[in-house]
Amino acid sequence: MNQIEPEEREGEPLKLRERAYASFTERLLAREIKPGQFVTQRELVAMTGFPLGAIRELIPRLEAEGLIKTVPQRGMQVAHVDLNLIRNAFQFRLFLEKEATALYAVNATDEEIAEQRARHEAIIVRAEAGGDEQLIEDAEDVDRLLHEAIIDHLDNDIVSQAFRVTWLKIRLIRQYETRIQNHILVPVMRDHLKIIGAIETRDPIRAAEEMSIHIGNARTRAMNY
């Protein structure tokens, strides 16, 4: 009978927690777990399909990331979309992404920048041709990939993780009220092209300013809802 090595035994709970986290966030974004909903640990077991032990270990992470909070005498409440969440999420994005964009403008390769431009221009062509069933999903991927590339270029795991938690909250905000739709898809892509254009000139100040304008536009759309 094969024996599990100590490293594998030690690593398995970590893998289980990561899978439970992924299951929770997938269901949150699919709105199977709804913003503002009160849940128990056993309900999370049923929703995610993971054992109670994994859920108990997952909860401190969800609390630390602001995805759930404990309400006295009521239990655990999933983060709900409100003006406070919108303000905080977009302010945090602004702090992270302005500086990251300035550094990306200096350090990104020409090939990386050209690939970002090509992705955005392809989305605009499809949108202006009338769109298709896959357009919104592809546009959201292109949107995410630009911001992730700028953040991950810092090569800082702490910043990348913090950004991804914030991006998850942005996804919640978008899904709840302001998901990229056809009427704002092209303006969002053109915002991005202005950022890319500034990066192409290797102008960190202008690139950071264009990112600031873009985040401000997104925040205004979310606040208006």
Phi and psi restraints in degrees (value plus and minus 20) as a CYANA .aco file:
   2 ASN   PHI     -91.1   -51.1
   2 ASN   PSI     118.8   158.8
   3 GLN   PHI    -123.1   -83.1
   3 GLN   PSI     123.7   163.7
   4 ILE   PHI     -98.7   -58.7
   4 ILE   PSI     110.4   150.4
   5 GLU   PHI     -86.0   -46.0
   5 GLU   PSI     130.3   170.3
   6 PRO   PHI     -73.5   -33.5
   6 PRO   PSI     -59.2   -19.2
   7 GLU   PHI     -84.1   -44.1
   7 GLU   PSI     -56.7   -16.7
   8 GLU   PHI     -88.8   -48.8
   8 GLU   PSI     -60.0   -20.0
   9 ARG   PHI     -83.8   -43.8
   9 ARG   PSI     -60.6   -20.6
  10 GLU   PHI     -91.0   -51.0
  10 GLU   PSI     -53.6   -13.6
  11 GLY   PHI     -98.3   -58.3
  11 GLY   PSI     -43.8    -3.8
  12 GLU   PHI     -81.7   -41.7
  12 GLU   PSI     -64.9   -24.9
  13 PRO   PHI     -79.8   -39.8
  13 PRO   PSI     -55.8   -15.8
  14 LEU   PHI     -84.5   -44.5
  14 LEU   PSI     -64.8   -24.8
  15 LYS   PHI     -81.0   -41.0
  15 LYS   PSI     -60.2   -20.2
  16 LEU   PHI     -84.8   -44.8
  16 LEU   PSI     -61.7   -21.7
  17 ARG   PHI     -83.1   -43.1
  17 ARG   PSI     -60.9   -20.9
  18 GLU   PHI     -85.5   -45.5
  18 GLU   PSI     -60.4   -20.4
  19 ARG   PHI     -87.8   -47.8
  19 ARG   PSI     -58.5   -18.5
  20 ALA   PHI     -84.6   -44.6
  20 ALA   PSI     -59.0   -19.0
  21 TYR   PHI     -83.2   -43.2
  21 TYR   PSI     -65.6   -25.6
  22 ALA   PHI     -82.0   -42.0
  22 ALA   PSI     -60.6   -20.6
  23 SER   PHI     -83.8   -43.8
  23 SER   PSI     -62.5   -22.5
  24 PHE   PHI     -82.2   -42.2
  24 PHE   PSI     -68.0   -28.0
  25 THR   PHI     -87.8   -47.8
  25 THR   PSI     -55.9   -15.9
  26 GLU   PHI     -81.5   -41.5
  26 GLU   PSI     -62.6   -22.6
  27 ARG   PHI     -92.8   -52.8
  27 ARG   PSI     -50.5   -10.5
  28 LEU   PHI     -85.5   -45.5
  28 LEU   PSI     -65.3   -25.3
  29 LEU   PHI     -91.5   -51.5
  29 LEU   PSI     -47.3    -7.3
  30 ALA   PHI    -102.2   -62.2
  30 ALA   PSI     -22.7    17.3
  31 ARG   PHI      43.0    83.0
  31 ARG   PSI       3.1    43.1
  32 GLU   PHI     -94.0   -54.0
  32 GLU   PSI     -53.2   -13.2
  33 ILE   PHI    -127.1   -87.1
  33 ILE   PSI     100.1   140.1
  34 LYS   PHI    -117.6   -77.6
  34 LYS   PSI     124.1   164.1
  35 PRO   PHI     -75.8   -35.8
  35 PRO   PSI     113.5   153.5
  36 GLY   PHI      66.4   106.4
  36 GLY   PSI     -27.7    12.3
  37 GLN   PHI     -91.1   -51.1
  37 GLN   PSI     121.7   161.7
  38 PHE   PHI    -109.4   -69.4
  38 PHE   PSI     114.9   154.9
  39 VAL   PHI    -156.9  -116.9
  39 VAL   PSI     134.2   174.2
  40 THR   PHI    -125.4   -85.4
  40 THR   PSI     147.4   187.4
  41 GLN   PHI     -80.4   -40.4
  41 GLN   PSI     -61.3   -21.3
  42 ARG   PHI     -88.6   -48.6
  42 ARG   PSI     -51.6   -11.6
  43 GLU   PHI     -87.2   -47.2
  43 GLU   PSI     -56.9   -16.9
  44 LEU   PHI     -86.9   -46.9
  44 LEU   PSI     -55.0   -15.0
  45 VAL   PHI     -78.6   -38.6
  45 VAL   PSI     -68.1   -28.1
  46 ALA   PHI     -85.8   -45.8
  46 ALA   PSI     -59.3   -19.3
  47 MET   PHI     -90.7   -50.7
  47 MET   PSI     -61.0   -21.0
  48 THR   PHI    -113.5   -73.5
  48 THR   PSI     -44.4    -4.4
  49 GLY   PHI      61.7   101.7
  49 GLY   PSI      -6.5    33.5
  50 PHE   PHI    -127.5   -87.5
  50 PHE   PSI     133.9   173.9
  51 PRO   PHI     -87.4   -47.4
  51 PRO   PSI     141.7   181.7
  52 LEU   PHI     -79.1   -39.1
  52 LEU   PSI     -58.6   -18.6
  53 GLY   PHI     -79.7   -39.7
  53 GLY   PSI     -62.5   -22.5
  54 ALA   PHI     -86.1   -46.1
  54 ALA   PSI     -58.1   -18.1
  55 ILE   PHI     -87.1   -47.1
  55 ILE   PSI     -61.8   -21.8
  56 ARG   PHI     -81.7   -41.7
  56 ARG   PSI     -57.6   -17.6
  57 GLU   PHI     -95.3   -55.3
  57 GLU   PSI     -44.7    -4.7
  58 LEU   PHI     -95.5   -55.5
  58 LEU   PSI     -53.9   -13.9
  59 ILE   PHI     -77.7   -37.7
  59 ILE   PSI     -63.8   -23.8
  60 PRO   PHI     -78.4   -38.4
  60 PRO   PSI     -56.0   -16.0
  61 ARG   PHI     -86.7   -46.7
  61 ARG   PSI     -64.2   -24.2
  62 LEU   PHI     -82.9   -42.9
  62 LEU   PSI     -57.8   -17.8
  63 GLU   PHI     -87.5   -47.5
  63 GLU   PSI     -63.4   -23.4
  64 ALA   PHI     -83.3   -43.3
  64 ALA   PSI     -52.7   -12.7
  65 GLU   PHI    -107.5   -67.5
  65 GLU   PSI     -21.7    18.3
  66 GLY   PHI      56.2    96.2
  66 GLY   PSI      -1.6    38.4
  67 LEU   PHI    -107.4   -67.4
  67 LEU   PSI     -42.9    -2.9
  68 ILE   PHI    -160.3  -120.3
  68 ILE   PSI     140.6   180.6
  69 LYS   PHI    -162.9  -122.9
  69 LYS   PSI     131.8   171.8
  70 THR   PHI    -110.6   -70.6
  70 THR   PSI     104.4   144.4
  71 VAL   PHI    -126.3   -86.3
  71 VAL   PSI     100.1   140.1
  72 PRO   PHI     -72.3   -32.3
  72 PRO   PSI     112.7   152.7
  73 GLN   PHI      46.5    86.5
  73 GLN   PSI     -14.7    25.3
  74 ARG   PHI    -142.1  -102.1
  74 ARG   PSI     -47.4    -7.4
  75 GLY   PHI      88.4   128.4
  75 GLY   PSI    -171.7  -131.7
  76 MET   PHI    -116.7   -76.7
  76 MET   PSI     113.5   153.5
  77 GLN   PHI    -137.8   -97.8
  77 GLN   PSI     110.7   150.7
  78 VAL   PHI     -89.5   -49.5
  78 VAL   PSI     123.0   163.0
  79 ALA   PHI     -72.9   -32.9
  79 ALA   PSI     115.6   155.6
  80 HIS   PHI    -134.0   -94.0
  80 HIS   PSI     133.1   173.1
  81 VAL   PHI    -101.5   -61.5
  81 VAL   PSI      97.9   137.9
  82 ASP   PHI    -165.2  -125.2
  82 ASP   PSI     159.8   199.8
  83 LEU   PHI     -81.9   -41.9
  83 LEU   PSI     -54.6   -14.6
  84 ASN   PHI     -84.6   -44.6
  84 ASN   PSI     -64.1   -24.1
  85 LEU   PHI     -82.1   -42.1
  85 LEU   PSI     -62.9   -22.9
  86 ILE   PHI     -81.6   -41.6
  86 ILE   PSI     -69.7   -29.7
  87 ARG   PHI     -77.9   -37.9
  87 ARG   PSI     -69.6   -29.6
  88 ASN   PHI     -84.9   -44.9
  88 ASN   PSI     -64.5   -24.5
  89 ALA   PHI     -84.5   -44.5
  89 ALA   PSI     -64.8   -24.8
  90 PHE   PHI     -93.6   -53.6
  90 PHE   PSI     -52.9   -12.9
  91 GLN   PHI     -84.7   -44.7
  91 GLN   PSI     -62.0   -22.0
  92 PHE   PHI     -84.7   -44.7
  92 PHE   PSI     -62.0   -22.0
  93 ARG   PHI     -77.2   -37.2
  93 ARG   PSI     -64.5   -24.5
  94 LEU   PHI     -80.6   -40.6
  94 LEU   PSI     -65.1   -25.1
  95 PHE   PHI     -78.7   -38.7
  95 PHE   PSI     -65.2   -25.2
  96 LEU   PHI     -92.8   -52.8
  96 LEU   PSI     -67.5   -27.5
  97 GLU   PHI    -102.5   -62.5
  97 GLU   PSI     -46.5    -6.5
  98 LYS   PHI     -81.7   -41.7
  98 LYS   PSI     -70.9   -30.9
  99 GLU   PHI     -86.5   -46.5
  99 GLU   PSI     -61.7   -21.7
 100 ALA   PHI     -83.5   -43.5
 100 ALA   PSI     -57.9   -17.9
 101 THR   PHI     -86.9   -46.9
 101 THR   PSI     -60.5   -20.5
 102 ALA   PHI     -79.7   -39.7
 102 ALA   PSI     -63.0   -23.0
 103 LEU   PHI     -90.7   -50.7
 103 LEU   PSI     -57.0   -17.0
 104 TYR   PHI     -82.9   -42.9
 104 TYR   PSI     -58.6   -18.6
 105 ALA   PHI     -80.9   -40.9
 105 ALA   PSI     -50.0   -10.0
 106 VAL   PHI    -105.3   -65.3
 106 VAL   PSI     -57.3   -17.3
 107 ASN   PHI    -127.8   -87.8
 107 ASN   PSI     -38.2     1.8
 108 ALA   PHI     -86.1   -46.1
 108 ALA   PSI     128.6   168.6
 109 THR   PHI     -97.7   -57.7
 109 THR   PSI     137.7   177.7
 110 ASP   PHI     -80.1   -40.1
 110 ASP   PSI     -56.4   -16.4
 111 GLU   PHI     -85.0   -45.0
 111 GLU   PSI     -63.1   -23.1
 112 GLU   PHI     -80.4   -40.4
 112 GLU   PSI     -65.4   -25.4
 113 ILE   PHI     -85.5   -45.5
 113 ILE   PSI     -63.1   -23.1
 114 ALA   PHI     -81.6   -41.6
 114 ALA   PSI     -58.2   -18.2
 115 GLU   PHI     -85.8   -45.8
 115 GLU   PSI     -60.1   -20.1
 116 GLN   PHI     -82.6   -42.6
 116 GLN   PSI     -65.1   -25.1
 117 ARG   PHI     -80.4   -40.4
 117 ARG   PSI     -65.9   -25.9
 118 ALA   PHI     -80.4   -40.4
 118 ALA   PSI     -61.1   -21.1
 119 ARG   PHI     -80.7   -40.7
 119 ARG   PSI     -65.9   -25.9
 120 HIS   PHI     -88.8   -48.8
 120 HIS   PSI     -62.2   -22.2
 121 GLU   PHI     -84.9   -44.9
 121 GLU   PSI     -55.2   -15.2
 122 ALA   PHI     -85.1   -45.1
 122 ALA   PSI     -59.3   -19.3
 123 ILE   PHI     -84.2   -44.2
 123 ILE   PSI     -63.1   -23.1
 124 ILE   PHI     -83.2   -43.2
 124 ILE   PSI     -61.6   -21.6
 125 VAL   PHI     -79.6   -39.6
 125 VAL   PSI     -65.4   -25.4
 126 ARG   PHI     -84.5   -44.5
 126 ARG   PSI     -61.4   -21.4
 127 ALA   PHI     -85.1   -45.1
 127 ALA   PSI     -64.0   -24.0
 128 GLU   PHI     -93.4   -53.4
 128 GLU   PSI     -35.8     4.2
 129 ALA   PHI    -106.8   -66.8
 129 ALA   PSI     -19.9    20.1
 130 GLY   PHI      94.8   134.8
 130 GLY   PSI     -30.0    10.0
 131 GLY   PHI      59.9    99.9
 131 GLY   PSI     155.4   195.4
 132 ASP   PHI    -174.3  -134.3
 132 ASP   PSI     154.7   194.7
 133 GLU   PHI     -82.7   -42.7
 133 GLU   PSI     -49.3    -9.3
 134 GLN   PHI    -111.2   -71.2
 134 GLN   PSI     -26.2    13.8
 135 LEU   PHI     -80.9   -40.9
 135 LEU   PSI     -68.3   -28.3
 136 ILE   PHI     -80.5   -40.5
 136 ILE   PSI     -66.3   -26.3
 137 GLU   PHI     -83.3   -43.3
 137 GLU   PSI     -62.4   -22.4
 138 ASP   PHI     -86.4   -46.4
 138 ASP   PSI     -58.5   -18.5
 139 ALA   PHI     -83.6   -43.6
 139 ALA   PSI     -59.8   -19.8
 140 GLU   PHI     -86.4   -46.4
 140 GLU   PSI     -55.4   -15.4
 141 ASP   PHI     -85.8   -45.8
 141 ASP   PSI     -63.3   -23.3
 142 VAL   PHI     -82.7   -42.7
 142 VAL   PSI     -62.2   -22.2
 143 ASP   PHI     -76.8   -36.8
 143 ASP   PSI     -72.9   -32.9
 144 ARG   PHI     -82.2   -42.2
 144 ARG   PSI     -62.4   -22.4
 145 LEU   PHI     -83.6   -43.6
 145 LEU   PSI     -54.6   -14.6
 146 LEU   PHI     -85.2   -45.2
 146 LEU   PSI     -69.9   -29.9
 147 HIS   PHI     -85.8   -45.8
 147 HIS   PSI     -59.7   -19.7
 148 GLU   PHI     -85.2   -45.2
 148 GLU   PSI     -60.2   -20.2
 149 ALA   PHI     -81.4   -41.4
 149 ALA   PSI     -61.6   -21.6
 150 ILE   PHI     -84.8   -44.8
 150 ILE   PSI     -63.9   -23.9
 151 ILE   PHI     -90.2   -50.2
 151 ILE   PSI     -67.5   -27.5
 152 ASP   PHI     -88.3   -48.3
 152 ASP   PSI     -40.1    -0.1
 153 HIS   PHI     -83.6   -43.6
 153 HIS   PSI     -40.4    -0.4
 154 LEU   PHI     -88.8   -48.8
 154 LEU   PSI     -41.1    -1.1
 155 ASP   PHI      37.4    77.4
 155 ASP   PSI      25.8    65.8
 156 ASN   PHI    -149.1  -109.1
 156 ASN   PSI      86.4   126.4
 157 ASP   PHI     -80.9   -40.9
 157 ASP   PSI     -55.6   -15.6
 158 ILE   PHI     -84.7   -44.7
 158 ILE   PSI     -66.0   -26.0
 159 VAL   PHI     -86.2   -46.2
 159 VAL   PSI     -63.2   -23.2
 160 SER   PHI     -81.5   -41.5
 160 SER   PSI     -62.5   -22.5
 161 GLN   PHI     -86.3   -46.3
 161 GLN   PSI     -63.9   -23.9
 162 ALA   PHI     -81.5   -41.5
 162 ALA   PSI     -59.6   -19.6
 163 PHE   PHI     -83.7   -43.7
 163 PHE   PSI     -62.5   -22.5
 164 ARG   PHI     -86.8   -46.8
 164 ARG   PSI     -54.9   -14.9
 165 VAL   PHI     -84.7   -44.7
 165 VAL   PSI     -62.8   -22.8
 166 THR   PHI     -86.1   -46.1
 166 THR   PSI     -59.0   -19.0
 167 TRP   PHI     -84.0   -44.0
 167 TRP   PSI     -55.7   -15.7
 168 LEU   PHI     -80.3   -40.3
 168 LEU   PSI     -61.5   -21.5
 169 LYS   PHI     -87.6   -47.6
 169 LYS   PSI     -56.5   -16.5
 170 ILE   PHI     -83.2   -43.2
 170 ILE   PSI     -60.7   -20.7
 171 ARG   PHI     -80.5   -40.5
 171 ARG   PSI     -60.2   -20.2
 172 LEU   PHI     -82.0   -42.0
 172 LEU   PSI     -64.7   -24.7
 173 ILE   PHI     -81.4   -41.4
 173 ILE   PSI     -66.2   -26.2
 174 ARG   PHI     -84.1   -44.1
 174 ARG   PSI     -62.9   -22.9
 175 GLN   PHI     -88.6   -48.6
 175 GLN   PSI     -53.8   -13.8
 176 TYR   PHI     -92.7   -52.7
 176 TYR   PSI     -58.6   -18.6
 177 GLU   PHI    -160.1  -120.1
 177 GLU   PSI     -54.8   -14.8
 178 THR   PHI    -148.5  -108.5
 178 THR   PSI      17.0    57.0
 179 ARG   PHI     -76.6   -36.6
 179 ARG   PSI     123.3   163.3
 180 ILE   PHI     -75.5   -35.5
 180 ILE   PSI      97.7   137.7
 181 GLN   PHI    -135.8   -95.8
 181 GLN   PSI     152.0   192.0
 182 ASN   PHI     -75.0   -35.0
 182 ASN   PSI     -58.2   -18.2
 183 HIS   PHI     -92.5   -52.5
 183 HIS   PSI     -39.3     0.7
 184 ILE   PHI    -133.7   -93.7
 184 ILE   PSI     -22.9    17.1
 185 LEU   PHI     -81.3   -41.3
 185 LEU   PSI     -71.1   -31.1
 186 VAL   PHI     -85.2   -45.2
 186 VAL   PSI     -64.6   -24.6
 187 PRO   PHI     -77.8   -37.8
 187 PRO   PSI     -58.5   -18.5
 188 VAL   PHI     -84.1   -44.1
 188 VAL   PSI     -65.3   -25.3
 189 MET   PHI     -83.3   -43.3
 189 MET   PSI     -58.0   -18.0
 190 ARG   PHI     -89.8   -49.8
 190 ARG   PSI     -54.9   -14.9
 191 ASP   PHI     -75.6   -35.6
 191 ASP   PSI     -66.6   -26.6
 192 HIS   PHI     -83.2   -43.2
 192 HIS   PSI     -60.1   -20.1
 193 LEU   PHI     -84.7   -44.7
 193 LEU   PSI     -51.1   -11.1
 194 LYS   PHI     -86.1   -46.1
 194 LYS   PSI     -59.9   -19.9
 195 ILE   PHI     -82.9   -42.9
 195 ILE   PSI     -67.5   -27.5
 196 ILE   PHI     -81.7   -41.7
 196 ILE   PSI     -60.8   -20.8
 197 GLY   PHI     -79.6   -39.6
 197 GLY   PSI     -62.0   -22.0
 198 ALA   PHI     -87.2   -47.2
 198 ALA   PSI     -57.2   -17.2
 199 ILE   PHI     -85.2   -45.2
 199 ILE   PSI     -59.1   -19.1
 200 GLU   PHI     -81.0   -41.0
 200 GLU   PSI     -51.7   -11.7
 201 THR   PHI    -103.1   -63.1
 201 THR   PSI     -22.7    17.3
 202 ARG   PHI      40.3    80.3
 202 ARG   PSI      19.0    59.0
 203 ASP   PHI    -127.3   -87.3
 203 ASP   PSI      76.6   116.6
 204 PRO   PHI     -84.5   -44.5
 204 PRO   PSI     -55.0   -15.0
 205 ILE   PHI     -87.7   -47.7
 205 ILE   PSI     -67.8   -27.8
 206 ARG   PHI     -85.4   -45.4
 206 ARG   PSI     -59.1   -19.1
 207 ALA   PHI     -81.6   -41.6
 207 ALA   PSI     -64.5   -24.5
 208 ALA   PHI     -83.3   -43.3
 208 ALA   PSI     -58.8   -18.8
 209 GLU   PHI     -84.8   -44.8
 209 GLU   PSI     -62.2   -22.2
 210 GLU   PHI     -85.2   -45.2
 210 GLU   PSI     -58.0   -18.0
 211 MET   PHI     -84.7   -44.7
 211 MET   PSI     -60.8   -20.8
 212 SER   PHI     -81.2   -41.2
 212 SER   PSI     -63.3   -23.3
 213 ILE   PHI     -82.3   -42.3
 213 ILE   PSI     -63.5   -23.5
 214 HIS   PHI     -81.3   -41.3
 214 HIS   PSI     -67.1   -27.1
 215 ILE   PHI     -85.0   -45.0
 215 ILE   PSI     -58.7   -18.7
 216 GLY   PHI     -81.8   -41.8
 216 GLY   PSI     -60.9   -20.9
 217 ASN   PHI     -82.8   -42.8
 217 ASN   PSI     -63.2   -23.2
 218 ALA   PHI     -84.8   -44.8
 218 ALA   PSI     -60.1   -20.1
 219 ARG   PHI     -83.9   -43.9
 219 ARG   PSI     -62.3   -22.3
 220 THR   PHI     -81.7   -41.7
 220 THR   PSI     -63.1   -23.1
 221 ARG   PHI     -80.3   -40.3
 221 ARG   PSI     -64.6   -24.6
 222 ALA   PHI     -85.7   -45.7
 222 ALA   PSI     -62.1   -22.1
 223 MET   PHI     -85.5   -45.5
 223 MET   PSI     -54.1   -14.1
 224 ASN   PHI     -84.9   -44.9
 224 ASN   PSI     -48.3    -8.3
